[in-house]
């Protein structure tokens, strides 16, 4: 399936997991952890082969995955895996986990922002950027920074579907495109 189709098929399952998490005490964190672990497990080649084996029914695959996760899976998490197996959707778990995290971040009014800069940002510079982004995005910003000397100067800011390229390299590329 194409990535867009996977996202479309996974969306109702992510919403169901999120709704269940909201009803449980400490559910948002618990479901986040469970889905992250399940998502990491199902993309492992050995697990993927087991789940894709046509000799295994959905029930067998669900039980195997539940046993593999052990105590990291709550009763509602095990039931979720069973429902996914019943509808042959175990391969969607990683996509479901990603969509769940977006729902969780929206609910908590948080957003992850990746900042790539030409040089290491100091603590006060990070704080200033974080404050400005908090105001602009109207959410609590969680910064992740990295350096890339090929930017020459400035920063590239990425969050969800927004990219702000205020780097020297980006400005030079725009200028070159305009001159052609």
Residue frames as a rotation matrix with the C-alpha (Angstrom) as fourth column:
UNK 1
0.576 0.817 0.000 0.00
0.817 -0.576 0.000 0.00
0.000 0.000 -1.000 0.00
UNK 2
-0.048 -0.537 0.842 1.11
0.405 -0.781 -0.475 3.54
0.913 0.318 0.255 -0.64
UNK 3
-0.832 -0.402 -0.383 2.06
0.499 -0.241 -0.832 5.65
0.242 -0.884 0.401 2.37
UNK 4
-0.752 0.615 0.236 -1.03
-0.624 -0.780 0.042 7.87
0.210 -0.116 0.971 2.03
UNK 5
0.120 0.807 -0.579 -3.26
-0.398 0.573 0.716 4.80
0.910 0.144 0.390 1.93
UNK 6
-0.321 -0.322 -0.891 -1.55
0.633 0.627 -0.455 3.38
0.704 -0.710 0.002 5.02
UNK 7
-0.996 -0.083 0.021 -2.17
0.046 -0.723 -0.690 6.62
0.072 -0.686 0.724 6.86
UNK 8
-0.393 0.920 0.017 -5.82
-0.788 -0.346 0.509 6.63
0.474 0.186 0.860 5.85
UNK 9
0.228 0.457 -0.860 -6.39
-0.008 0.884 0.468 3.05
0.974 -0.100 0.205 6.94
UNK 10
-0.476 -0.535 -0.698 -4.44
0.672 0.292 -0.681 3.56
0.568 -0.793 0.221 10.19
UNK 11
-0.717 0.108 0.688 -6.24
-0.271 -0.954 -0.132 6.76
0.642 -0.281 0.713 11.22
UNK 12
0.355 0.914 0.199 -9.38
-0.539 0.025 0.842 5.20
0.764 -0.406 0.501 12.79
UNK 13
0.507 -0.246 -0.826 -7.23
0.590 0.798 0.124 2.79
0.629 -0.550 0.550 14.80
UNK 14
-0.647 -0.760 0.062 -5.04
0.523 -0.501 -0.690 5.63
0.555 -0.414 0.721 16.06
UNK 15
-0.408 0.585 0.701 -8.15
-0.565 -0.765 0.310 7.57
0.717 -0.270 0.643 17.05
UNK 16
0.637 0.653 -0.409 -9.57
-0.128 0.613 0.779 4.52
0.760 -0.444 0.475 18.84
UNK 17
0.032 -0.721 -0.692 -6.30
0.830 0.406 -0.384 4.01
0.557 -0.562 0.611 20.73
UNK 18
-0.801 -0.338 0.494 -6.28
0.104 -0.891 -0.442 7.70
0.590 -0.303 0.749 21.66
UNK 19
0.046 0.909 0.414 -9.90
-0.608 -0.303 0.734 7.63
0.793 -0.285 0.538 22.85
UNK 20
0.651 0.125 -0.749 -9.15
0.357 0.820 0.447 4.55
0.670 -0.559 0.489 24.96
UNK 21
-0.368 -0.894 -0.256 -6.04
0.739 -0.114 -0.664 6.22
0.564 -0.434 0.702 26.38
UNK 22
-0.574 0.206 0.793 -8.07
-0.328 -0.945 0.008 9.26
0.751 -0.255 0.610 27.44
UNK 23
0.496 0.868 0.027 -10.39
-0.443 0.226 0.868 7.02
0.747 -0.442 0.497 29.45
UNK 24
0.566 -0.359 -0.742 -7.59
0.629 0.770 0.107 5.28
0.534 -0.527 0.661 31.37
UNK 25
0.924 -0.354 -0.147 -5.59
-0.100 -0.593 0.799 6.67
-0.370 -0.723 -0.583 34.30
UNK 26
0.019 -0.980 -0.199 -2.15
-0.439 -0.187 0.879 7.63
-0.898 0.071 -0.434 32.94
UNK 27
0.531 0.358 0.768 -3.42
0.387 0.705 -0.595 6.28
-0.754 0.613 0.236 29.62
UNK 28
0.953 -0.162 -0.255 -1.78
-0.302 -0.560 -0.771 8.80
-0.018 0.812 -0.583 27.31
UNK 29
0.076 -0.992 0.105 1.71
-0.986 -0.059 0.159 7.91
-0.152 -0.116 -0.982 28.52
UNK 30
-0.125 -0.065 0.990 0.96
-0.291 0.956 0.026 4.20
-0.948 -0.285 -0.139 28.78
UNK 31
0.736 0.478 0.480 -0.48
0.313 0.388 -0.867 3.95
-0.601 0.788 0.136 25.27
UNK 32
0.761 -0.539 -0.362 2.32
-0.648 -0.604 -0.463 6.06
0.031 0.587 -0.809 23.87
UNK 33
-0.209 -0.878 0.430 4.87
-0.868 0.369 0.331 3.65
-0.449 -0.304 -0.840 25.30
UNK 34
0.049 0.300 0.953 2.95
0.041 0.952 -0.302 0.55
-0.998 0.054 0.034 24.20
UNK 35
0.922 0.374 0.104 2.44
0.125 -0.033 -0.992 1.77
-0.367 0.927 -0.077 20.65
UNK 36
0.477 -0.831 -0.287 6.08
-0.879 -0.451 -0.156 2.87
0.000 0.327 -0.945 20.37
UNK 37
-0.361 -0.611 0.705 7.27
-0.618 0.723 0.310 -0.57
-0.699 -0.324 -0.638 21.49
UNK 38
0.307 0.560 0.770 4.80
0.278 0.721 -0.635 -2.36
-0.910 0.409 0.066 19.22
UNK 39
0.947 0.053 -0.316 5.77
-0.253 -0.482 -0.839 -0.11
-0.197 0.875 -0.443 16.31
UNK 40
0.069 -0.994 -0.087 9.45
-0.985 -0.081 0.153 -0.82
-0.159 0.075 -0.984 16.85
UNK 41
-0.279 -0.149 0.949 8.75
-0.289 0.955 0.065 -4.55
-0.916 -0.255 -0.310 17.12
UNK 42
0.559 0.647 0.520 6.69
0.237 0.476 -0.847 -4.93
-0.795 0.596 0.113 13.94
UNK 43
0.852 -0.298 -0.430 9.36
-0.523 -0.448 -0.725 -3.34
0.024 0.843 -0.538 11.74
UNK 44
-0.136 -0.881 0.453 12.01
-0.743 0.394 0.541 -5.80
-0.655 -0.263 -0.709 12.90
UNK 45
-0.344 -0.032 -0.938 12.66
-0.877 0.367 0.309 -8.29
0.335 0.930 -0.155 10.07
UNK 46
-0.968 -0.038 -0.249 12.17
0.033 0.961 -0.275 -11.42
0.250 -0.275 -0.928 12.22
UNK 47
-0.564 0.817 -0.121 8.86
0.115 -0.067 -0.991 -10.14
-0.818 -0.573 -0.056 13.63
UNK 48
-0.159 0.475 -0.865 7.76
-0.858 -0.500 -0.117 -8.96
-0.488 0.724 0.488 10.20
UNK 49
-0.694 -0.151 -0.704 8.38
-0.550 0.742 0.384 -12.43
0.464 0.654 -0.598 8.75
UNK 50
-0.929 0.359 -0.087 6.37
0.327 0.689 -0.646 -14.03
-0.172 -0.629 -0.758 11.55
UNK 51
-0.319 0.855 -0.409 3.44
-0.112 -0.462 -0.880 -11.66
-0.941 -0.235 0.243 11.09
UNK 52
-0.114 0.222 -0.968 3.51
-0.952 -0.301 0.043 -11.99
-0.282 0.927 0.246 7.28
UNK 53
-0.956 -0.284 0.070 3.61
-0.262 0.938 0.228 -15.79
-0.131 0.200 -0.971 7.37
UNK 54
-0.308 0.909 -0.281 0.38
-0.806 -0.092 0.584 -16.96
0.505 0.406 0.761 5.70
UNK 55
-0.363 0.133 -0.922 0.47
0.254 0.966 0.039 -20.16
0.897 -0.220 -0.384 7.77
UNK 56
-0.847 0.038 -0.529 -0.26
0.519 -0.150 -0.842 -18.08
-0.112 -0.988 0.107 10.89
UNK 57
0.124 0.948 0.292 -3.82
0.858 -0.250 0.449 -16.93
0.499 0.195 -0.845 11.41
UNK 58
0.036 -0.033 0.999 -4.52
-0.141 -0.990 -0.028 -13.48
0.989 -0.140 -0.040 12.78
UNK 59
0.891 0.368 0.264 -5.23
-0.319 0.095 0.943 -14.97
0.322 -0.925 0.202 16.18
UNK 60
0.661 -0.724 -0.197 -1.89
0.750 0.640 0.167 -16.82
0.005 -0.258 0.966 16.24
UNK 61
-0.143 -0.729 0.669 -0.01
0.629 -0.589 -0.507 -13.69
0.764 0.349 0.543 15.15
UNK 62
0.337 0.349 0.874 -1.79
-0.385 -0.796 0.467 -11.56
0.859 -0.494 -0.134 17.77
UNK 63
0.999 0.036 -0.037 -1.03
0.015 0.475 0.880 -14.08
0.049 -0.879 0.474 20.52
UNK 64
0.352 -0.935 0.030 2.60
0.911 0.335 -0.242 -14.32
0.216 0.113 0.970 19.41
UNK 65
-0.183 -0.396 0.900 2.98
0.266 -0.901 -0.343 -10.53
0.946 0.177 0.271 19.39
UNK 66
0.650 0.490 0.581 1.22
-0.442 -0.378 0.813 -10.22
0.618 -0.785 -0.029 22.75
UNK 67
0.898 -0.377 -0.227 3.54
0.435 0.687 0.582 -12.86
-0.063 -0.621 0.781 24.24
UNK 68
0.059 -0.917 0.394 6.55
0.833 -0.173 -0.525 -11.08
0.550 0.359 0.754 22.74
UNK 69
-0.036 -0.005 0.999 5.54
-0.150 -0.989 -0.010 -7.80
0.988 -0.151 0.035 24.39
UNK 70
-0.450 -0.166 -0.877 4.90
0.697 0.549 -0.462 -9.48
0.558 -0.819 -0.131 27.74
UNK 71
-0.030 0.415 -0.909 4.28
0.936 -0.307 -0.171 -7.06
-0.350 -0.856 -0.379 30.64
UNK 72
-0.883 -0.335 -0.328 4.82
0.206 -0.906 0.371 -4.05
-0.421 0.260 0.869 28.36
UNK 73
-0.707 0.707 0.034 1.29
-0.110 -0.157 0.981 -4.58
0.699 0.690 0.189 27.05
UNK 74
-0.709 0.565 0.422 -1.79
-0.578 -0.122 -0.807 -3.86
-0.405 -0.816 0.413 29.19
UNK 75
-0.439 0.644 0.626 -5.00
0.459 0.760 -0.460 -5.84
-0.772 0.085 -0.629 28.83
UNK 76
0.616 0.687 -0.385 -6.50
0.036 -0.513 -0.857 -3.10
-0.787 0.514 -0.341 26.65
UNK 77
-0.012 -0.719 -0.695 -3.29
-0.885 -0.316 0.343 -3.04
-0.466 0.619 -0.632 24.59
UNK 78
-0.841 -0.251 0.479 -3.50
-0.094 0.940 0.327 -6.82
-0.533 0.230 -0.815 24.07
UNK 79
0.078 0.950 0.303 -7.12
0.516 0.222 -0.827 -6.43
-0.853 0.221 -0.473 23.02
UNK 80
0.498 0.019 -0.867 -6.08
-0.528 -0.787 -0.321 -3.70
-0.688 0.617 -0.382 20.57
UNK 81
-0.592 -0.775 -0.222 -3.51
-0.700 0.357 0.619 -6.08
-0.400 0.522 -0.753 19.03
UNK 82
-0.617 0.434 0.656 -6.20
0.376 0.895 -0.238 -8.76
-0.691 0.100 -0.716 18.72
UNK 83
0.494 0.827 -0.269 -8.57
0.177 -0.399 -0.900 -6.36
-0.851 0.397 -0.344 16.95
UNK 84
0.154 -0.525 -0.837 -5.80
-0.850 -0.502 0.159 -5.32
-0.504 0.687 -0.523 14.55
UNK 85
-0.833 -0.490 0.257 -5.05
-0.337 0.817 0.467 -8.99
-0.439 0.303 -0.846 13.85
UNK 86
-0.173 0.865 0.470 -8.73
0.417 0.497 -0.761 -9.77
-0.892 0.064 -0.447 13.27
UNK 87
0.819 0.509 -0.264 -8.78
0.039 -0.509 -0.860 -7.19
-0.572 0.694 -0.437 10.48
UNK 88
0.448 -0.740 0.502 -5.28
0.891 0.415 -0.184 -8.06
-0.072 0.529 0.845 9.17
UNK 89
0.814 -0.077 0.575 -3.89
0.068 -0.972 -0.226 -4.67
0.577 0.223 -0.786 10.24
UNK 90
0.757 -0.556 -0.343 -0.87
0.506 0.166 0.847 -5.64
-0.414 -0.815 0.407 12.38
UNK 91
-0.086 -0.834 0.545 1.47
0.993 -0.115 -0.020 -4.20
0.079 0.539 0.838 9.75
UNK 92
0.286 0.303 0.909 -0.06
0.379 -0.907 0.183 -0.76
0.880 0.293 -0.374 10.41
UNK 93
0.634 0.074 -0.769 1.09
0.773 -0.032 0.634 -0.54
0.022 -0.997 -0.078 14.03
UNK 94
-0.439 -0.861 -0.255 4.08
0.846 -0.492 0.205 1.74
-0.302 -0.126 0.945 13.29
UNK 95
-0.671 0.273 0.689 1.84
0.308 -0.743 0.594 4.13
0.675 0.611 0.415 11.32
UNK 96
0.471 0.863 -0.183 -0.81
0.472 -0.071 0.879 3.99
0.745 -0.500 -0.441 14.06
UNK 97
0.233 -0.478 -0.847 1.87
0.945 -0.092 0.313 4.84
-0.227 -0.874 0.430 16.64
UNK 98
-0.802 -0.545 0.245 2.96
0.595 -0.770 0.232 7.91
0.062 0.332 0.941 14.63
UNK 99
-0.319 0.766 0.558 -0.61
0.145 -0.543 0.827 9.15
0.937 0.345 0.062 14.26
UNK 100
0.533 0.463 -0.708 -1.31
0.735 0.162 0.659 8.52
0.419 -0.871 -0.254 17.94
UNK 101
-0.276 -0.742 -0.611 1.66
0.917 -0.395 0.065 10.71
-0.290 -0.542 0.789 18.88
UNK 102
-0.829 0.061 0.556 0.28
0.250 -0.849 0.465 13.55
0.501 0.524 0.689 16.73
UNK 103
0.217 0.975 0.044 -3.12
0.254 -0.099 0.962 13.23
0.943 -0.198 -0.269 18.44
UNK 104
0.398 -0.152 -0.905 -1.43
0.914 0.143 0.379 13.17
0.072 -0.978 0.196 21.84
UNK 105
-0.681 -0.723 -0.119 0.70
0.724 -0.688 0.038 16.24
-0.110 -0.060 0.992 21.05
UNK 106
-0.540 0.566 0.623 -2.36
0.098 -0.693 0.714 18.14
0.836 0.447 0.319 19.82
UNK 107
0.499 0.761 -0.415 -4.25
0.476 0.160 0.865 17.22
0.724 -0.629 -0.283 22.97
UNK 108
0.338 -0.475 -0.813 -1.36
0.906 -0.069 0.417 18.29
-0.254 -0.877 0.407 25.20
UNK 109
0.998 0.060 0.011 -0.76
0.060 -0.928 -0.368 21.43
-0.012 0.368 -0.930 23.12
UNK 110
0.232 -0.973 -0.005 2.85
-0.169 -0.046 0.985 20.41
-0.958 -0.227 -0.175 22.48
UNK 111
0.992 -0.018 -0.125 4.88
-0.121 0.145 -0.982 20.26
0.036 0.989 0.141 19.33
UNK 112
0.354 -0.923 0.151 8.33
0.553 0.337 0.762 18.92
-0.755 -0.186 0.629 18.49
UNK 113
0.963 -0.123 -0.241 10.53
-0.255 -0.713 -0.653 21.36
-0.091 0.690 -0.718 16.62
UNK 114
0.434 -0.865 0.253 13.80
0.822 0.495 0.281 20.40
-0.368 0.086 0.926 14.95
UNK 115
0.915 -0.231 -0.331 16.30
-0.292 -0.945 -0.148 23.23
-0.278 0.231 -0.932 14.56
UNK 116
0.440 -0.824 0.356 19.34
0.888 0.458 -0.039 22.81
-0.131 0.333 0.934 12.37
UNK 117
0.936 -0.176 -0.304 21.87
-0.159 -0.984 0.081 25.60
-0.313 -0.028 -0.949 12.66
UNK 118
0.669 -0.739 -0.081 25.27
-0.089 0.028 -0.996 26.33
0.738 0.673 -0.047 11.19
UNK 119
-0.533 -0.825 0.186 26.79
-0.276 -0.038 -0.961 26.51
0.800 -0.563 -0.207 14.66
UNK 120
-0.482 0.300 -0.823 26.00
0.771 0.592 -0.236 25.25
0.416 -0.748 -0.516 18.16
UNK 121
0.159 0.626 0.763 23.19
-0.007 -0.772 0.635 27.29
0.987 -0.107 -0.119 19.74
UNK 122
-0.876 -0.458 0.153 23.85
-0.111 -0.117 -0.987 28.56
0.470 -0.881 0.052 23.24
UNK 123
-0.621 0.638 -0.454 21.34
0.777 0.426 -0.464 28.08
-0.103 -0.641 -0.761 26.05
UNK 124
-0.382 0.492 -0.783 20.03
0.064 -0.831 -0.553 31.66
-0.922 -0.261 0.285 25.86
UNK 125
-0.734 0.107 -0.671 19.69
-0.671 -0.269 0.691 31.40
-0.107 0.957 0.269 22.05
UNK 126
-0.825 0.449 -0.344 17.72
0.305 0.865 0.398 28.16
0.476 0.223 -0.850 22.40
UNK 127
-0.505 0.639 -0.580 15.52
0.700 -0.090 -0.709 29.75
-0.505 -0.764 -0.402 25.07
UNK 128
-0.519 0.272 -0.810 14.84
-0.382 -0.922 -0.064 32.78
-0.764 0.276 0.583 22.86
UNK 129
-0.809 0.205 -0.551 13.94
-0.486 0.295 0.823 30.57
0.331 0.933 -0.139 19.89
UNK 130
-0.754 0.524 -0.397 11.75
0.607 0.786 -0.116 28.39
0.251 -0.328 -0.911 22.08
UNK 131
-0.468 0.572 -0.673 9.89
0.367 -0.567 -0.737 31.42
-0.804 -0.592 0.055 23.47
UNK 132
-0.588 0.213 -0.780 9.34
-0.680 -0.653 0.334 32.86
-0.438 0.727 0.529 19.99
UNK 133
-0.808 0.272 -0.522 8.09
-0.210 0.694 0.688 29.53
0.550 0.666 -0.504 18.67
UNK 134
-0.715 0.582 -0.387 5.81
0.663 0.388 -0.640 29.06
-0.223 -0.714 -0.664 21.72
UNK 135
-0.383 0.555 -0.738 4.17
-0.128 -0.823 -0.553 32.39
-0.915 -0.118 0.387 20.88
UNK 136
-0.586 0.105 -0.804 3.97
-0.799 -0.238 0.552 31.77
-0.133 0.966 0.224 17.13
UNK 137
-0.728 0.251 -0.639 2.70
-0.128 0.865 0.485 28.19
0.674 0.435 -0.597 17.30
UNK 138
-0.043 0.699 0.713 0.63
-0.918 -0.310 0.248 28.74
0.395 -0.644 0.655 20.46
UNK 139
0.852 0.178 -0.492 1.90
-0.017 0.949 0.314 25.45
0.523 -0.259 0.812 21.87
UNK 140
0.630 -0.704 0.328 4.56
-0.457 0.006 0.890 24.21
-0.628 -0.711 -0.317 24.23
UNK 141
0.695 -0.448 -0.562 7.63
-0.559 0.155 -0.815 23.62
0.452 0.880 -0.142 22.07
UNK 142
0.695 -0.580 0.425 10.06
0.047 0.626 0.779 20.76
-0.718 -0.521 0.462 22.61
UNK 143
0.613 -0.526 -0.589 13.32
-0.786 -0.485 -0.384 21.63
-0.084 0.698 -0.711 20.85
UNK 144
0.626 -0.577 0.524 15.69
0.483 0.815 0.321 19.22
-0.612 0.052 0.789 19.19
UNK 145
0.733 -0.403 -0.548 18.82
-0.574 -0.799 -0.181 20.89
-0.365 0.447 -0.817 17.88
UNK 146
0.481 -0.695 0.534 21.63
0.690 0.676 0.258 19.82
-0.540 0.244 0.805 15.59
UNK 147
0.214 -0.494 -0.843 24.39
-0.382 -0.836 0.393 21.55
-0.899 0.237 -0.368 13.69
UNK 148
0.508 -0.103 0.855 25.16
0.774 0.491 -0.401 21.48
-0.378 0.865 0.329 9.97
UNK 149
-0.159 -0.688 -0.708 28.10
0.238 -0.722 0.649 23.64
-0.958 -0.065 0.279 8.89
UNK 150
-0.704 -0.102 0.703 26.98
0.701 0.057 0.711 23.43
-0.113 0.993 0.031 5.24
UNK 151
0.427 0.904 -0.019 24.20
0.900 -0.427 -0.085 25.92
-0.085 0.019 -0.996 6.08
UNK 152
-0.246 -0.696 0.675 26.92
0.646 -0.637 -0.421 28.62
0.722 0.332 0.606 6.27
UNK 153
-0.996 0.008 0.089 24.81
-0.071 -0.675 -0.735 30.64
0.054 -0.738 0.673 8.74
UNK 154
-0.325 0.941 0.095 21.27
-0.885 -0.338 0.321 30.97
0.334 0.020 0.942 10.05
UNK 155
-0.700 0.186 0.689 18.84
-0.329 0.773 -0.543 28.18
-0.633 -0.607 -0.480 10.90
UNK 156
-0.561 0.657 -0.504 16.33
-0.382 0.335 0.861 25.75
0.734 0.676 0.063 9.39
UNK 157
-0.699 0.433 0.570 13.28
-0.579 0.127 -0.806 25.12
-0.421 -0.893 0.162 11.58
UNK 158
-0.617 0.503 -0.605 11.05
-0.273 0.584 0.765 22.08
0.738 0.637 -0.223 10.97
UNK 159
-0.782 0.471 0.409 7.81
-0.330 0.245 -0.912 21.22
-0.530 -0.847 -0.036 12.73
UNK 160
0.068 0.842 0.535 5.05
0.170 0.519 -0.838 18.90
-0.983 0.148 -0.108 11.55
UNK 161
0.345 0.123 0.930 4.33
0.907 0.211 -0.364 20.24
-0.241 0.970 -0.039 8.03
UNK 162
1.000 -0.014 0.001 6.10
-0.013 -0.984 -0.179 23.61
0.003 0.179 -0.984 8.34
UNK 163
0.198 -0.980 0.023 9.67
0.972 0.200 0.124 24.41
-0.126 -0.003 0.992 7.30
UNK 164
0.985 -0.035 -0.171 11.25
-0.041 -0.999 -0.030 27.81
-0.170 0.037 -0.985 7.87
UNK 165
0.367 -0.898 0.245 14.56
0.930 0.351 -0.105 28.07
0.008 0.266 0.964 6.03
UNK 166
0.994 -0.107 0.019 16.43
-0.108 -0.990 0.090 31.13
0.009 -0.091 -0.996 7.25
UNK 167
0.388 -0.907 0.162 19.87
0.504 0.356 0.787 29.75
-0.772 -0.224 0.595 6.39
UNK 168
-0.036 -0.516 -0.856 22.43
-0.572 -0.692 0.441 31.45
-0.820 0.505 -0.270 4.19
UNK 169
-0.900 -0.288 0.327 22.53
0.045 0.685 0.727 28.35
-0.433 0.669 -0.604 1.96
UNK 170
-0.158 0.936 0.315 18.73
0.851 0.291 -0.437 28.50
-0.500 0.199 -0.843 1.56
UNK 171
0.509 0.317 -0.800 18.82
0.025 -0.935 -0.354 32.20
-0.860 0.160 -0.484 0.68
UNK 172
-0.459 -0.748 -0.480 21.59
-0.560 -0.176 0.810 31.60
-0.690 0.640 -0.338 -1.89
UNK 173
-0.792 0.234 0.564 19.54
0.481 0.807 0.341 28.77
-0.376 0.542 -0.752 -3.46
UNK 174
0.297 0.946 -0.131 16.49
0.693 -0.308 -0.652 31.04
-0.657 0.103 -0.747 -3.69
UNK 175
0.267 -0.301 -0.916 18.61
-0.409 -0.896 0.175 33.78
-0.873 0.328 -0.362 -5.28
UNK 176
-0.797 -0.602 0.044 20.08
-0.254 0.401 0.880 31.32
-0.548 0.691 -0.472 -7.79
UNK 177
-0.427 0.728 0.536 16.58
0.795 0.585 -0.161 30.15
-0.431 0.357 -0.829 -8.69
UNK 178
0.525 0.617 -0.586 15.45
0.324 -0.782 -0.533 33.73
-0.787 0.090 -0.610 -9.23
UNK 179
-0.034 -0.660 -0.750 18.42
-0.570 -0.604 0.558 34.54
-0.821 0.447 -0.355 -11.47
UNK 180
-0.765 -0.303 0.569 17.87
0.187 0.741 0.646 31.58
-0.616 0.600 -0.510 -13.80
